[in-house]
Amino acid sequence: MNCVATSNLQPPQYHRDYNHALSRQQLTVFCDFDGPIVDVSRRYYTTYQLALADTQAFYQTPDITLPIHPLSKEQFWQMKRDRVPDVEIASSSGLQEKHLKFFLGRVVEIVNQPALLYQDKLQLRSRWALALLHSRCVRLVLVTLRAQSQATQILRNYGMTRLFNGIYGTNDRHAAYRNYADLKRQLLQQAITEQSLLSQQSESAWMVGDTEADIVAAQALSLPSIALTCGIRSFAYLQQFEPTYIYSDLLTAAQQLLGVRC
């Protein structure tokens, strides 16, 4: 694990009972990368398409052609957002059980290839959200399962590293796709410790992310959490984990945290 230091307001979509208002004192926002800041949907769908085509080619014989039927991007992404396992996605695409091991292996091999990483794009309004938080002296700390070098390079490409007080990532290029909840908790714990936040100030720090790993990590460390539906999990799926709030995107979350009415 590594660290590098460095519209109209939408109404809340969902919130649990919370006995105090959003803190107006010095805020620290621990923010996930894939989902809240970066849209990975195109890369994940391309990975699925390539893995499916490779599987069909691998099992091709003069007499046999796998009768695959690829999902549309909308179908695929909705299944991912509902956390349907890749095995079920493959089966829904026409693959049989004997084909699944090869398909899943290709997904893992392909998803982080440099030739595909360029397909990741900034989420709409995420740059605005980060700039707004930074302008209000909010301490921004990136906590991501993405390889730390990848996240840092993408932020550098967009001139955004200056907005963050710390960037915490992994050395495992497969961790983000597999979404390891325990590793996310370890990273968040490291970030909290190194950013010198005291436990009694937890109400002035928030975890913002788009998956169950972010919510569970925050809950384990007694931080309130904000789940976003712009990423890889749907509202219905996120709601099961009882985050403190659920908003549509990072800008909406930032405006609510700051009490901004734009």
Buried (B, 14 or more C-beta within 10 A) or exposed (E): EBBBEBEEEBEBBBEEEEEEEBBEEEBBBBBBBBBBBBBBBBBBBBBBBBBBEBBBEEBEEEEEEBEBEBBEBEBBBEBBBEBBEBBEBBBBBBBEEEBBEBBBEBBBBBBBEEEBBEBBBBBBBBBBBBBBBBEEEBBBBBBBBBBBBBBBEBBEEBEBBEBBBBBBBBEBBBBBBEBBBEBBBBBBBBBBEBBEBEEEEBBBBBBBBBBBBBBBBBBBBEBBBBBBBBBBBBBEBBBEBEBBBBBBBBBBBBBBBBEEEE
